[in-house]
Amino acid sequence: MNRGIKIIFTGSIFIMMGCGILFFLNHVADKRFENEKKNYKIYKEAKKMFSLGEYDKAEKKYQLCLDNGDYESNCADGLMQIYYKKQEWEKAISFTLDRISGKEPPSTEDRYGWYRIAKLYDLKLNNKSKAKEYYLKTERWLSHPALFMDIAKIYKEENNFNEATVYAQKALAELSQPGYHYSDLTKDDTLKLLSEIKSQATRGK
C-alpha cells in the first residue's frame, strides 16, 4: 500500500470514528431530551394534583420526578410543600436530612437545610433539645440575626441567661450594621428580647 493510499485509508477511519461518536452523542442528547420532556410532564401533573388538594397522588408524582433526576429542585420543593400541608414534620426532617450532602464546608443549601430542621423541631415538634442542636450546627457556618434570635430564645427558655444575652446581642450587632435591612426582624425586637432576658434573670435571683 503506497503512502497516498495509507493517508486516505487512515483519514477514512478517523471520519468513520468521528461520525460514530457524533451519532452516539446525538442519540444520548435525544434520549436526554425525551426523558426531560417526560419528567416535565410528570412535574406538571404533580403540581396540578397539589393544587387540587390530592396530596398523596402529588407526592407519588413528585417522588417519581425526583427519582428520574430532572427538575430535582422543583420536585424537592413540591414534596416539602406537601409535607407541610399534611403536617408531616418528621417526614419533612427526614427528607431534608437525606438531601444534605454532609460535605465541609457545607453548601448554602446544606446550611439552610439544617436551619429548616431546627425550626421544625423548635416550632412544630416542640423538641427544644434537637432544635438547639441544629441551630448551633447551623451557626457554625451561617451568621444571621434571625438565627441568633432563635438561639437566644432557646437559651432563655433554659434559664441560661448569659448565653441568651450573648446571642441576642449578636443579633442586635448584625441589625445595627450600616445599610443592613431584614424585614422580619428589627433592632426593637432584639432590644425587647434583651429586656425580657434581663427581667427574667432578675426574678430568678
Order of alpha helices (4+ residues) and beta strands (2+ residues): alpha-alpha-alpha-alpha-alpha-alpha-alpha-alpha-alpha
